[in-house]
Amino acid sequence: MANYNLNINGKVQPVNADPETPVLWVLRDHIGLTGTKFGCGVAQCGACTIHLEGTAVRACILPVSAIGKQAITTIEGLSENGDHPVQKAWLEHDVAQCGYCQAGQIMAAASLLNTNPHPTDEEIEAQMSGNICRCGTYLRIKEAVKSAVEK
């Protein structure tokens, strides 16, 4: 076990965990932030997407020992009131069906817009292709990302 002081959603969180513990489980089990979901455990579905220094990463395979002083943002930290442009667009376009993948989808979209505020359809599809939606709301996801650009 090791002690870490993680910068999560703008707050320093002390954590005692095995260095190989994936950040997903640190967030969910140690910190109590359950918005980040477990999907596949092998970084293939995107349900566990968080931001590390603003870049979308898969928390299910990222060991806590690799974080250092880098800032982590989870879906809970994306906005205080659910008023991030991507979150608003998700509601406007009624994207979620079962909702399980949506935190990861939103985090992937927000990361894209952080680095590319005016993506093309192809760029949206490329960024979002790594996030799987079992309900198949891909067209609504793309429209929501395009709508978030305008916000």
C-alpha positions, 0 to 999 in steps of 0.5 A: 500500500502507498499514500497518494494525494490526488488532485480530483475535481480540483480537490486534493484527496488523500488515498491509501492504495496498492500502486497498481490499483486502477484509478477507476477503483480508487475513484469509486471505492476510495473516494466514492465518486461513482459516476465513472463506470466499469464497463469492460476493464480492458480500455475498449468500451470507454465507460470509464473515461475521465480527464487527466490534465484535460485529456480523455483517458481510460481509468480502468487500466490507469494505475494510481501510481502513474498519476503523480500531480496530474489533475483528474476530472471525473463526470462529477467535476465537469461542472457543478450544476450539470451546465457544461455545454456538452451536458446541456447538449446531451439533454437537448438531444435526449442522447441517453437511453440506458445511460450507462455509457453516457458519463464516458461519452460526455467526458470523451466529447468534452475532451475533444472540444477542449482541444478542438473547439470546431471539429468536423463530423469526421473528427467527432466520429474518430474521437467518439468511436472508442466509446461504445453505446449498447443502445446505439445512440451514435447519431444523437451523440454526434448531433449533441457534440455538434450542438455543444460546439455552438454553446 
